[in-house]
Amino acid sequence: MTLILFIVYNVNSSFSNRTNGTMMMTTLTSSRVNDIHKKMVFRYIWEKEQVSRTQIRSNFGFSKSTVSGIIRDLIDQGLIVENGQEDAPLGRKPELLTVNPQGPVVLSVLLKDFGDVEVAIVDLKGTILNRESFTLLTKEPPRAAVDEVAWFVNEALSRFPETTCLGIGLGAPGIVNHRSGVIEYSAHFGWKGIPIGSMLAASVNQKFPILVDNRTTAATLGEMWFGSGKNSRNLICINCGEAIGAGIVIEGKIYRGFLDGVGEIGHIPLIQNGNPCFCGKTGCIESMVSLPALMKKMGRKYTGEDDATRILRDKIKKPSTREMTLEAYSTLGEITAILTNVLAPEKIIFAGGLTRIEPEEMLRSVQQKVQEKALEPLARNIQLEMSRFHQEAEALWGASLVMENLFSLEIIR
């Protein structure tokens, strides 16, 4: 088998190998190099939306025969199609290439903290073709919950019988081992060591990769693939809804920490003499600012994210509700300032139900607290944004797990 010594520098490209200018050396087979080249070309077409073969050759420095072979393979796999011609003053007009909107799909599953589930079919351009929402009848035993999810997954797949599915991306609450597909610990579900990936695979009618990850990590990848985090190399996504968590990107890569436990900011006991939390501790941020916590303060039963955001919007002009939400925004601002000082991200994106109550006021409150608490150069330059995703578009979170698995440009796994 042919072996190639592959030397990679940080190429001047938005999807280059993320080494920050350092050099890596590794030995790769020629087939592995070809696979990397195909991912590079697909990502280039995906990002640019329409490109010609000449543009691909010019961007990467590949030979004409190399580009022809890669394009032929991508077309044969149904990933791209020829679509129109480039305007050219003289000679034959080059064919333009684009991601195939009628090609393979990915399936997204989002499992929320209180048992709401979303299942969606998404094409490679990020269009949601089908979406179903339901609430689990039971969380115990876990097998029963997984079987219910599998039923909806099989039902979604049955609607696209002639379409290839490239995989399932499942975003789950809690600490998730993304390599083994095991939910190691979920406070809200009361689950420990549940191999949800293999359990789901056993109940799904088709066989393909099932990628399981923490839901906030999925949200962060969703922002990197489909949202406003595309060109950010140091990024934090704070998911604030039923729970509070942070996805962290350092130098272009998801940072997971020991045991995949990074980002559980909702369980920082920041509030003295605070309320009990689902994790068993007291004073956690989540017990003060999450949607269930706000409903509890209002003396209402929590009945889901949609109901909670609607109630808070309807009651926002009531002085007690206004004071409560401003306190929640201020607390989020405190933790945002801490994350700014510790990790120095260029951008922090806020996602989840809390952002849909009064986004402008929330952003203003967080910005004010960051200006007060974070170091001046960091506070002055950081970009704080609300996610552009509406609730239905959060299906792209799960889809991004599959996209990252298939088309990530990490050279060494």
C-alpha positions as CSV (number, residue, x, y, z in Angstrom):
1,M,0.0,0.0,0.0
2,T,1.3,3.4,-0.9
3,L,2.3,5.6,2.0
4,I,2.6,9.4,1.7
5,L,4.3,11.7,4.2
6,F,1.7,14.4,4.6
7,I,2.9,17.8,5.8
8,V,0.2,20.4,6.6
9,Y,0.5,24.1,7.2
10,N,-2.4,26.3,8.1
11,V,-3.6,27.1,4.6
12,N,-5.2,30.4,3.8
13,S,-8.7,29.0,3.6
14,S,-11.7,29.1,5.9
15,F,-11.8,25.3,6.2
16,S,-8.1,24.6,6.3
17,N,-6.5,22.2,8.8
18,R,-6.7,24.2,12.0
19,T,-3.1,24.3,13.3
20,N,-2.7,28.0,13.9
21,G,0.4,28.2,11.7
22,T,2.2,25.2,13.3
23,M,3.4,22.3,11.2
24,M,2.1,18.7,11.6
25,M,3.7,15.6,10.1
26,T,1.9,12.3,9.8
27,T,2.0,9.4,7.5
28,L,-1.2,8.8,5.5
29,T,-2.2,6.3,2.8
30,S,-3.0,7.6,-0.6
31,S,-6.6,6.6,-0.1
32,R,-6.7,8.6,3.1
33,V,-5.2,11.6,1.3
34,N,-7.9,11.3,-1.4
35,D,-10.6,11.2,1.2
36,I,-9.2,14.4,2.8
37,H,-9.1,16.0,-0.6
38,K,-12.7,15.1,-1.3
39,K,-13.8,16.6,2.0
40,M,-11.9,19.8,1.2
41,V,-13.6,20.1,-2.1
42,F,-17.0,19.3,-0.8
43,R,-16.6,21.9,2.0
44,Y,-15.4,24.4,-0.5
45,I,-18.5,23.8,-2.8
46,W,-20.8,23.8,0.3
47,E,-19.5,27.1,1.6
48,K,-19.3,28.9,-1.8
49,E,-22.7,27.4,-2.9
50,Q,-21.7,27.5,-6.6
51,V,-18.2,27.0,-8.0
52,S,-16.5,25.8,-11.2
53,R,-13.8,23.2,-11.6
54,T,-11.4,25.9,-12.6
55,Q,-12.1,27.7,-9.3
56,I,-11.4,24.5,-7.4
57,R,-8.1,23.9,-9.2
58,S,-7.1,27.5,-8.6
59,N,-8.0,27.4,-4.9
60,F,-6.3,24.2,-4.0
61,G,-3.6,23.9,-6.6
62,F,-4.8,20.5,-7.6
63,S,-4.2,19.1,-11.1
64,K,-7.0,18.9,-13.6
65,S,-7.1,15.1,-13.4
66,T,-7.2,15.2,-9.6
67,V,-10.2,17.6,-9.6
68,S,-11.9,15.6,-12.3
69,G,-11.6,12.4,-10.2
70,I,-12.8,14.1,-7.0
71,I,-15.8,15.7,-8.8
72,R,-16.7,12.4,-10.4
73,D,-16.7,10.6,-7.1
74,L,-18.8,13.4,-5.4
75,I,-21.4,13.3,-8.2
76,D,-21.5,9.5,-8.1
77,Q,-22.2,9.6,-4.3
78,G,-25.0,12.1,-5.0
79,L,-23.4,14.8,-2.9
80,I,-23.0,17.4,-5.6
81,V,-24.6,18.2,-9.0
82,E,-23.8,20.3,-12.0
83,N,-26.2,23.3,-12.0
84,G,-25.9,26.0,-14.5
85,Q,-22.9,27.6,-16.3
86,E,-20.5,30.4,-15.3
87,D,-20.6,33.5,-17.4
88,A,-17.5,33.6,-19.5
89,P,-16.7,36.2,-22.3
90,L,-15.0,33.7,-24.6
91,G,-15.0,30.0,-25.2
92,R,-16.9,27.2,-23.5
93,K,-18.8,28.2,-20.4
94,P,-17.7,26.2,-17.3
95,E,-20.2,24.1,-15.6
96,L,-21.0,25.2,-12.0
97,L,-21.1,22.7,-9.2
98,T,-23.4,22.9,-6.2
99,V,-24.5,20.7,-3.3
100,N,-27.2,18.3,-4.4
101,P,-30.6,19.5,-2.9
102,Q,-32.2,16.2,-3.9
103,G,-29.3,14.1,-2.6
104,P,-28.7,12.3,0.7
105,V,-30.2,13.5,3.9
106,V,-29.3,13.4,7.6
107,L,-31.6,12.7,10.5
108,S,-31.6,14.9,13.6
109,V,-32.9,13.9,17.1
110,L,-32.9,16.4,20.0
111,L,-33.7,15.1,23.4
112,K,-34.6,17.8,25.8
113,D,-34.2,17.9,29.6
114,F,-37.8,17.4,30.5
115,G,-38.6,14.8,27.9
116,D,-39.6,16.7,24.8
117,V,-38.1,15.3,21.6
118,E,-37.7,16.6,18.1
119,V,-37.0,14.3,15.1
120,A,-36.2,15.9,11.7
121,I,-35.0,15.1,8.2
122,V,-32.5,17.7,6.9
123,D,-30.8,17.9,3.5
124,L,-27.1,18.7,3.1
125,K,-27.9,22.4,2.5
126,G,-29.6,22.7,5.8
127,T,-33.2,22.7,4.6
128,I,-35.5,20.9,7.1
129,L,-37.7,18.6,5.0
130,N,-39.7,17.0,7.8
131,R,-40.0,17.7,11.5
132,E,-42.0,16.0,14.3
133,S,-42.2,16.9,18.0
134,F,-43.4,14.8,20.8
135,T,-43.1,14.2,24.6
136,L,-41.8,10.9,25.9
137,L,-44.5,8.9,27.6
138,T,-41.9,7.7,30.1
139,K,-38.2,8.1,30.9
140,E,-38.0,4.8,32.8
141,P,-36.9,2.3,31.9
142,P,-34.6,3.9,29.4
143,R,-35.3,1.1,26.9
144,A,-38.9,2.2,26.7
145,A,-37.9,5.8,26.1
146,V,-35.4,4.8,23.4
147,D,-38.0,2.5,21.7
148,E,-40.4,5.5,21.5
149,V,-37.7,7.7,19.9
150,A,-36.9,4.8,17.5
151,W,-40.5,4.6,16.4
152,F,-40.5,8.3,15.4
153,V,-37.1,7.8,13.7
154,N,-38.4,4.9,11.6
155,E,-41.6,6.8,10.8
156,A,-39.5,9.8,9.5
157,L,-37.3,7.6,7.4
158,S,-40.3,5.8,5.9
159,R,-41.3,9.1,4.3
160,F,-38.1,9.2,2.3
161,P,-37.8,5.6,1.1
162,E,-35.8,6.3,-2.0
163,T,-33.4,8.7,-0.2
164,T,-30.0,7.8,1.3
165,C,-29.6,8.8,4.9
166,L,-26.0,9.4,5.9
167,G,-26.6,9.1,9.6
168,I,-28.4,10.2,12.8
169,G,-27.2,13.0,15.0
170,L,-28.6,12.8,18.5
171,G,-28.2,15.7,20.9
172,A,-28.9,14.6,24.5
173,P,-28.8,16.4,27.9
174,G,-26.1,15.8,30.4
175,I,-22.5,14.5,30.2
176,V,-22.3,12.4,27.0
177,N,-19.3,10.2,25.9
178,H,-19.4,11.2,22.2
179,R,-17.1,8.3,21.2
180,S,-19.1,5.5,22.8
181,G,-22.6,7.1,22.5
182,V,-23.2,6.7,26.2
183,I,-25.1,9.2,28.4
184,E,-22.8,9.1,31.4
185,Y,-25.0,11.3,33.6
186,S,-28.2,13.2,33.0
187,A,-29.5,15.0,36.1
188,H,-33.0,15.6,34.7
189,F,-33.5,12.1,33.3
190,G,-31.8,10.4,36.3
191,W,-29.8,8.3,33.8
192,K,-26.3,7.1,34.4
193,G,-24.3,5.0,31.9
194,I,-27.0,4.6,29.3
195,P,-25.7,3.4,25.9
196,I,-28.3,5.3,24.0
197,G,-26.4,5.1,20.7
198,S,-26.3,1.3,20.5
199,M,-29.8,1.1,22.0
200,L,-31.2,3.3,19.2
201,A,-29.2,1.5,16.5
202,A,-30.7,-1.8,17.6
203,S,-34.3,-0.4,17.1
204,V,-33.8,1.6,13.8
205,N,-34.7,-0.2,10.6
206,Q,-31.7,1.1,8.6
207,K,-28.0,0.8,9.5
208,F,-25.9,3.9,9.4
209,P,-23.7,5.9,11.8
210,I,-25.4,7.3,14.9
211,L,-23.6,10.2,16.5
212,V,-24.5,11.0,20.1
213,D,-23.3,14.2,21.8
214,N,-24.3,16.7,24.4
215,R,-27.1,18.9,23.1
216,T,-25.2,22.1,23.8
217,T,-22.2,20.8,21.9
218,A,-24.6,20.0,19.1
219,A,-25.9,23.6,19.3
220,T,-22.4,24.9,19.0
221,L,-21.6,22.8,16.0
222,G,-24.9,23.9,14.5
223,E,-23.7,27.5,14.8
224,M,-20.4,26.6,13.2
225,W,-22.0,24.8,10.3
226,F,-25.2,26.7,9.6
227,G,-25.2,29.8,11.9
228,S,-23.2,32.8,12.8
229,G,-20.2,30.8,14.1
230,K,-19.0,29.8,10.7
231,N,-15.8,31.9,10.6
232,S,-15.1,32.0,14.4
233,R,-12.1,30.1,15.7
234,N,-12.7,30.9,19.4
235,L,-16.3,30.7,20.2
236,I,-18.7,30.0,23.0
237,C,-22.4,29.0,22.5
238,I,-24.5,29.4,25.7
239,N,-27.7,27.4,25.5
240,C,-30.1,28.8,28.0
241,G,-33.6,27.3,28.1
242,E,-34.6,24.2,30.1
243,A,-31.0,24.0,31.3
244,I,-27.9,26.2,31.0
245,G,-24.8,24.9,29.3
246,A,-21.9,26.2,27.2
247,G,-20.3,24.7,24.1
248,I,-16.7,25.8,23.7
249,V,-14.6,26.1,20.6
250,I,-10.8,26.8,20.9
251,E,-8.7,27.4,17.8
252,G,-11.5,26.0,15.6
253,K,-12.1,22.8,17.4
254,I,-14.7,21.7,19.9
255,Y,-13.2,21.5,23.4
256,R,-14.6,18.6,25.4
257,G,-12.5,18.4,28.5
258,F,-12.0,15.4,30.7
259,L,-14.8,12.8,30.4
260,D,-16.6,15.1,27.9
261,G,-17.7,17.1,30.9
262,V,-16.9,20.6,29.7
263,G,-19.5,23.4,29.6
264,E,-21.8,22.5,32.6
265,I,-21.9,26.1,33.6
266,G,-25.5,25.7,34.8
267,H,-24.2,23.8,37.7
268,I,-21.8,26.4,39.0
269,P,-23.1,27.2,42.5
270,L,-22.9,31.0,42.0
271,I,-25.9,32.0,44.2
272,Q,-25.4,31.9,48.0
273,N,-28.3,30.4,49.9
274,G,-29.9,29.5,46.5
275,N,-32.5,27.0,45.5
276,P,-32.0,23.2,45.3
277,C,-31.0,22.1,41.8
278,F,-31.8,18.8,39.9
279,C,-28.1,17.9,40.3
280,G,-28.6,17.6,44.1
281,K,-26.6,20.8,45.0
282,T,-28.0,24.3,45.9
283,G,-27.4,27.7,44.4
284,C,-26.7,26.5,40.9
285,I,-27.1,29.0,38.1
286,E,-29.6,26.7,36.4
287,S,-31.8,26.7,39.5
288,M,-32.2,30.5,39.2
289,V,-32.3,31.4,35.5
290,S,-33.6,28.4,33.5
291,L,-37.1,28.4,32.2
292,P,-38.3,25.8,34.8
293,A,-36.8,27.9,37.5
294,L,-38.6,31.1,36.3
295,M,-41.9,29.2,36.1
296,K,-41.4,28.0,39.6
297,K,-40.8,31.6,40.8
298,M,-44.1,32.6,39.2
299,G,-45.9,29.8,41.0
300,R,-46.6,27.9,37.8
301,K,-46.0,24.3,36.7
302,Y,-43.4,23.9,34.0
303,T,-45.2,22.4,30.9
304,G,-42.5,22.8,28.3
305,E,-40.3,25.4,26.6
306,D,-43.0,26.7,24.2
307,D,-45.5,27.3,27.1
308,A,-42.9,28.9,29.3
309,T,-41.6,31.4,26.7
310,R,-45.2,32.3,25.8
311,I,-46.2,32.9,29.4
312,L,-43.1,35.0,30.1
313,R,-43.7,37.1,26.9
314,D,-47.3,37.7,27.9
315,K,-46.4,38.7,31.5
316,I,-43.2,40.6,30.8
317,K,-44.8,44.0,31.5
318,K,-45.8,42.9,35.0
319,P,-43.3,44.5,37.4
320,S,-42.6,41.2,39.3
321,T,-42.0,39.4,36.0
322,R,-39.8,42.2,34.7
323,E,-37.7,42.2,37.8
324,M,-37.3,38.4,37.7
325,T,-36.2,38.3,34.1
326,L,-33.8,41.2,34.5
327,E,-32.2,39.3,37.4
328,A,-31.9,36.2,35.2
329,Y,-30.2,38.2,32.4
330,S,-27.9,39.8,34.9
331,T,-26.9,36.4,36.2
332,L,-26.2,35.2,32.7
333,G,-24.1,38.4,32.2
334,E,-22.0,37.5,35.3
335,I,-21.2,34.0,34.0
336,T,-20.6,35.5,30.5
337,A,-18.1,37.9,31.9
338,I,-16.3,35.1,33.8
339,L,-16.1,33.0,30.5
340,T,-14.8,36.1,28.7
341,N,-12.0,36.5,31.2
342,V,-11.1,32.8,31.3
343,L,-11.3,31.8,27.7
344,A,-11.1,35.1,25.7
345,P,-13.5,34.1,22.9
346,E,-14.0,36.4,19.9
347,K,-17.7,35.6,20.0
348,I,-20.4,34.3,22.3
349,I,-23.7,33.2,20.9
350,F,-26.8,32.8,23.0
351,A,-29.3,30.1,22.0
352,G,-32.4,28.5,23.6
353,G,-35.8,29.5,24.9
354,L,-34.7,32.3,27.2
355,T,-33.4,34.2,24.1
356,R,-36.9,34.2,22.6
357,I,-38.6,36.2,25.4
358,E,-37.2,39.7,24.8
359,P,-33.9,39.2,22.9
360,E,-32.9,42.8,22.7
361,E,-33.3,43.5,26.4
362,M,-31.5,40.3,27.3
363,L,-28.5,41.1,25.0
364,R,-28.3,44.7,26.4
365,S,-28.3,43.4,30.0
366,V,-25.6,40.8,29.3
367,Q,-23.5,43.4,27.4
368,Q,-23.7,45.8,30.3
369,K,-22.6,43.1,32.8
370,V,-19.7,42.1,30.6
371,Q,-18.6,45.7,30.3
372,E,-18.7,46.0,34.1
373,K,-17.0,42.7,34.9
374,A,-14.7,41.6,32.1
375,L,-11.2,42.9,31.3
376,E,-11.5,46.1,29.2
377,P,-9.8,44.9,26.0
378,L,-11.7,41.7,26.0
379,A,-15.0,43.3,26.8
380,R,-14.5,46.0,24.1
381,N,-13.8,43.5,21.3
382,I,-16.0,40.5,22.1
383,Q,-19.0,40.0,19.9
384,L,-22.2,39.0,21.8
385,E,-25.0,37.7,19.6
386,M,-28.3,36.0,19.7
387,S,-28.6,32.9,17.6
388,R,-30.4,33.4,14.3
389,F,-32.1,30.0,14.7
390,H,-35.8,30.0,15.5
391,Q,-37.0,27.0,17.5
392,E,-37.8,24.8,14.5
393,A,-34.4,25.4,13.0
394,E,-32.7,23.9,16.1
395,A,-33.1,20.6,14.2
396,L,-29.9,21.7,12.5
397,W,-28.1,21.0,15.8
398,G,-28.4,17.3,15.4
399,A,-27.8,17.5,11.7
400,S,-24.5,19.2,12.4
401,L,-23.2,16.2,14.3
402,V,-23.5,14.1,11.2
403,M,-22.0,16.8,9.0
404,E,-19.0,17.2,11.3
405,N,-18.5,13.4,11.4
406,L,-18.5,13.1,7.6
407,F,-16.9,16.3,6.5
408,S,-14.7,17.5,9.3
409,L,-11.2,18.4,8.1
410,E,-9.3,17.2,11.1
411,I,-6.3,15.4,9.7
412,I,-5.7,13.2,12.7
413,R,-8.6,11.6,14.5
